[in-house]
Amino acid sequence: QVQLVESGGGLVQPGGSLRLSCAASGSSIAQYAMAWYHQAPGKLRELVAAVRSRGGTQYADSVKGRFTISRDNAKNTVYLQMNSLKPEDTAVYYCNAGFYSSTYAPLPYWGQGTQVTVSS
């Protein structure tokens, strides 16, 4: 069973950048597809980005060209590089372990979340 811990959130100005990290323990992430979700107040948790075990990626339309998901299996860590941040990116960001059918499918392995606030 894999445990996930997110870090790197904080307060940034519009147009700024932030890198989130998801550190895994208990199991190697190499066997999993991995993803980042976010959840804003009053809204459902949404898929932001996902990466296959061998590097293929998918992104929500709202973040394409701005966010990059990556993984370092040797460090058992997944990252989300967020550039050109917008106020609408404000949310709690969660890391998830899952798999692919044709699209990303989450397993019930979640981190505790890290808050990202984009505001001037």
N, C-alpha and C positions, 0 to 999 in steps of 0.2 A: 504494500500500500504506500502510495507516494504522498508526502506532505509538501505543501507549497507555501512559500512566504514571499509576498510582494514588498518592494521597497522603491523609493525614488520619487514618490509623489510630492507635491507641494504647490505653492502659489507662484504662478508665472504671469507675465504680461502677454497680451495678444501679440502674436508674431514670434514669441519666444519658443524655446526648445526644452525638452525634458526627456530623460531616459529612465524608463522603469525597468526594474529587474525582478525576476521570479526565481528564487533559489529553491531547488527541490532536494528532498532528502527521503530516505527510506527505500527508494527505488531509483534506478537510472531512468532518466527521461528519454533515453535513446529509443526505447520501445514505443513511445507515445508520439502522436501528433500533439501539438501544444497550441494554446490560443490565449488571447487577451479579450476579455469582455469589459464593457462598462455599463454602469447603471446610474442614471441621473434621478433626482428626487421625483417621485410620482410616476416613474416610467419603468418599463421592463428591462431586464438585463439583456444587452445586445452584444452580438459578436462584432468585435472590432477587427481582429486579424487572427489568422491561423497559419501554422507552418507544419508541413509534413515532417516526418522523421528524417527525410533526406533532403529537405530544404525548400520544397515547393510551397508557395504562399498564396493566400487569398486575403482580401481586404474589403471592408465595408466601403460603399461608394463615397461616403462622407469623409473618409480619411485617405483615399487613394492619392498617391503623390506626396503625401505629407508624413505618413507614419510608415515605419519599417519594422517588421517583426524578424527576429533572428534567434538563433540558438547556438549554444556552445555546449555540446554534449559532454566534453571533457570536464567542464566546470559544473555540469548539471544545472545549467542556468538558461533561462529564456529572457529576452530583452524586447522592449518596445521603445524604439526611438521615435519621438514625437517632435516634429518640426512645424513651424508656421501655425502654432496653436491658436485656436479660436475660442471665444467664450462658450460656444456650444459644445466644446470638448469637455467642459466641466462635468465631472462624474467621479464615482468610485470605480477604479479599475481593478479587475480580478483576473488572476491567472487560472488556467484550467488545463487539465490533461485529458486527452480524448483520442479519437481515431477518425479515420476517413472512411466513409462509404463512397459516395460521389462528392459529398460536401462534408464539412467538419461536423463531427458528432461528439458532444461533450460527455465525458464520464463524470461521476459525482466526486471529483477531486478538485477542490477549489482552495485558493488562498483566502486570507482574511480581508483582502482589499487594501488599496492605497488611494488616498484622496488626491485628485488633480483639480486644481481650481485655476481658471484662466480669467483674469480680470485686471483692468487698469485702475 
